[in-house]
Amino acid sequence: QVQPVESGGGLVQAGGSLRLSCAASGSIFSSNAMGWYRQAPGKQRELVASIARGGIIKYADFVKGRFMISRDYGRNTVYLQMNNLKPEDTAVYYCNAVPVNYDTAYWGKGTLVTVSP
């Protein structure tokens, strides 16, 4: 199984926007649902948003109204549009199937998002 490849992170001021991309292998992308996760320093990895093949989208409460997840089946790519970023959004962002076993799944290197006050 090939790890996902995340990109698009960077340094942005509070209130700014970023668009993350994740190129996933067919075996991962063929999962029913794909999601974006994040891990802040000293904290556990958490699910931010997910999108199922049927189009059902779910967001964690802390990003509702600010983030938008989308999926391009032709490119095996998942996107995360992040608007109105806050310093507490600072984390490494990963994509993977949903649900996933955090301990045994193949994880990419992630992409670092840093939001300054």
One Martini backbone bead per residue (centre of mass of N, CA, C, O) as a GRO file, in nm:
protein
  117
    1GLN     BB    1   0.097   0.035   0.022
    2VAL     BB    2   0.049   0.373  -0.044
    3GLN     BB    3   0.114   0.669   0.052
    4PRO     BB    4   0.009   0.955   0.101
    5VAL     BB    5   0.010   1.295  -0.056
    6GLU     BB    6   0.072   1.594   0.090
    7SER     BB    7  -0.037   1.943   0.029
    8GLY     BB    8  -0.037   2.317   0.094
    9GLY     BB    9   0.109   2.416   0.312
   10GLY     BB   10   0.174   2.678   0.571
   11LEU     BB   11   0.203   3.023   0.624
   12VAL     BB   12  -0.050   3.201   0.814
   13GLN     BB   13  -0.275   3.422   0.891
   14ALA     BB   14  -0.520   3.512   1.055
   15GLY     BB   15  -0.794   3.460   0.822
   16GLY     BB   16  -0.683   3.282   0.629
   17SER     BB   17  -0.586   3.069   0.344
   18LEU     BB   18  -0.607   2.716   0.241
   19ARG     BB   19  -0.503   2.443   0.011
   20LEU     BB   20  -0.539   2.108   0.023
   21SER     BB   21  -0.367   1.807  -0.088
   22CYS     BB   22  -0.445   1.454  -0.191
   23ALA     BB   23  -0.262   1.177  -0.298
   24ALA     BB   24  -0.404   0.865  -0.366
   25SER     BB   25  -0.433   0.555  -0.373
   26GLY     BB   26  -0.652   0.331  -0.488
   27SER     BB   27  -0.688   0.171  -0.220
   28ILE     BB   28  -0.772   0.426  -0.059
   29PHE     BB   29  -0.972   0.579  -0.252
   30SER     BB   30  -1.179   0.328  -0.259
   31SER     BB   31  -1.288   0.408  -0.025
   32ASN     BB   32  -1.571   0.524   0.095
   33ALA     BB   33  -1.390   0.715   0.279
   34MET     BB   34  -1.247   1.037   0.315
   35GLY     BB   35  -0.985   1.215   0.505
   36TRP     BB   36  -0.902   1.467   0.741
   37TYR     BB   37  -0.624   1.516   0.945
   38ARG     BB   38  -0.485   1.611   1.275
   39GLN     BB   39  -0.167   1.725   1.443
   40ALA     BB   40  -0.078   1.857   1.727
   41PRO     BB   41   0.125   1.949   1.952
   42GLY     BB   42   0.069   1.710   2.203
   43LYS     BB   43  -0.151   1.570   2.027
   44GLN     BB   44  -0.396   1.405   1.893
   45ARG     BB   45  -0.528   1.262   1.641
   46GLU     BB   46  -0.776   1.412   1.415
   47LEU     BB   47  -1.082   1.454   1.276
   48VAL     BB   48  -1.206   1.693   1.040
   49ALA     BB   49  -1.290   1.541   0.759
   50SER     BB   50  -1.547   1.391   0.540
   51ILE     BB   51  -1.591   1.178   0.233
   52ALA     BB   52  -1.818   1.011   0.054
   53ARG     BB   53  -1.920   0.854  -0.224
   54GLY     BB   54  -2.226   0.962  -0.174
   55GLY     BB   55  -2.154   1.271  -0.042
   56ILE     BB   56  -2.104   1.253   0.246
   57ILE     BB   57  -2.052   1.513   0.488
   58LYS     BB   58  -1.807   1.579   0.749
   59TYR     BB   59  -1.760   1.779   1.051
   60ALA     BB   60  -1.600   1.926   1.273
   61ASP     BB   61  -1.694   2.165   1.485
   62PHE     BB   62  -1.414   2.339   1.463
   63VAL     BB   63  -1.478   2.375   1.116
   64LYS     BB   64  -1.742   2.474   1.079
   65GLY     BB   65  -1.773   2.710   0.811
   66ARG     BB   66  -1.448   2.693   0.708
   67PHE     BB   67  -1.442   2.412   0.583
   68MET     BB   68  -1.372   2.216   0.268
   69ILE     BB   69  -1.454   1.916   0.117
   70SER     BB   70  -1.308   1.725  -0.158
   71ARG     BB   71  -1.343   1.516  -0.470
   72ASP     BB   72  -1.130   1.348  -0.721
   73TYR     BB   73  -1.163   1.066  -0.902
   74GLY     BB   74  -0.967   1.106  -1.148
   75ARG     BB   75  -0.715   1.190  -0.931
   76ASN     BB   76  -0.715   1.077  -0.645
   77THR     BB   77  -0.831   1.343  -0.486
   78VAL     BB   78  -0.806   1.548  -0.194
   79TYR     BB   79  -0.961   1.831  -0.041
   80LEU     BB   80  -0.882   2.140   0.162
   81GLN     BB   81  -1.064   2.414   0.245
   82MET     BB   82  -0.925   2.693   0.427
   83ASN     BB   83  -1.090   2.922   0.634
   84ASN     BB   84  -1.048   3.125   0.878
   85LEU     BB   85  -0.792   3.095   1.028
   86LYS     BB   86  -0.644   2.960   1.325
   87PRO     BB   87  -0.409   2.899   1.555
   88GLU     BB   88  -0.554   2.617   1.636
   89ASP     BB   89  -0.488   2.494   1.335
   90THR     BB   90  -0.222   2.412   1.410
   91ALA     BB   91  -0.076   2.155   1.201
   92VAL     BB   92  -0.068   1.834   1.088
   93TYR     BB   93  -0.181   1.718   0.775
   94TYR     BB   94  -0.394   1.442   0.687
   95CYS     BB   95  -0.468   1.158   0.485
   96ASN     BB   96  -0.747   0.917   0.472
   97ALA     BB   97  -0.927   0.687   0.560
   98VAL     BB   98  -1.278   0.614   0.651
   99PRO     BB   99  -1.191   0.448   0.865
  100VAL     BB  100  -0.901   0.422   1.097
  101ASN     BB  101  -0.603   0.285   1.202
  102TYR     BB  102  -0.370   0.465   1.356
  103ASP     BB  103  -0.144   0.233   1.396
  104THR     BB  104  -0.168   0.066   1.093
  105ALA     BB  105  -0.169   0.276   0.901
  106TYR     BB  106  -0.093   0.453   0.617
  107TRP     BB  107   0.119   0.734   0.632
  108GLY     BB  108   0.202   1.027   0.559
  109LYS     BB  109   0.379   1.328   0.613
  110GLY     BB  110   0.229   1.561   0.554
  111THR     BB  111   0.107   1.904   0.627
  112LEU     BB  112   0.205   2.216   0.732
  113VAL     BB  113   0.016   2.427   0.953
  114THR     BB  114   0.057   2.783   1.009
  115VAL     BB  115  -0.090   3.008   1.251
  116SER     BB  116  -0.087   3.338   1.298
  117PRO     BB  117  -0.201   3.608   1.496
   0.00000   0.00000   0.00000
